[in-house]
Amino acid sequence: MKEIYTKPIFYYVLVPVLVGLWPMWLLTMGLPGAKTGYEKDAAQYQEGEKLIGQILNDLDPQRLEYANAKKTKDEFDYTTAIDQVTKFCRISSSNYRLSSSPMRKTKGGQKSQDASMTIDKIDIEGFARFLSIMHMRWSSLQCSNVMLAKIKGEKNLWKVDVRFIYYQ
C-alpha cells in the first residue's frame, strides 16, 4: 500500500479526478445548499427586525426616548443619577442613603469616583430593575460590590448595600 504513494501515476490520476469531482459537487450540492441557507438567514433577519421593532415601540419605548434625548456635557453626579433612577423605579428618597467620594486620578491617568448606597427595604425585582437601568444609562458606571441581607419576617424584602465606581 505504501508503494502507491511513491508512484507518479497515483498523482497523475488522483489529482485530476479530484479536480473534476469538485465542480460537480459544487453545482449539485454546494450552491443549492448555500442558496437555501441564505434564504433561511434572510427570513430569520426579517423576523428579528419585526421583534426588535415590537420591543422598542411597544414593550420598552423609554429606550428610544433616552437614546434620542440630547446628551449633556455636564459632569457625572451620583446624586442626580441615583435620584433620577430611584424616581423611575419608585424607590422613595427616605428609603436609601448615598455617600460618594471625590473624583480621583489613577496611575494610568484615568479618573474614577466611588459611591456607596444602602437601600433599606426593596424586593429583588425592584433592585434588579434599578441596577439594570443604572448600567444601561451610564456605561462607564460599574457595580463593584453588592450585599443582600434578608429582612427577618418579610417574604421578599431585602436590605441592599451597593458600591459603584464611575470611570471618566
Secondary structure as UniProt FT lines:
FT   HELIX           2..6
FT   HELIX           8..25
FT   HELIX           26..30
FT   HELIX           31..54
FT   HELIX           55..59
FT   HELIX           62..68
FT   HELIX           78..88
FT   TURN            89..90
FT   HELIX           93..95
FT   STRAND          96..100
FT   STRAND          104..105
FT   TURN            107..108
FT   STRAND          111..122
FT   HELIX           124..137
FT   TURN            139..140
FT   STRAND          141..150
FT   TURN            152..153
FT   STRAND          158..167
//
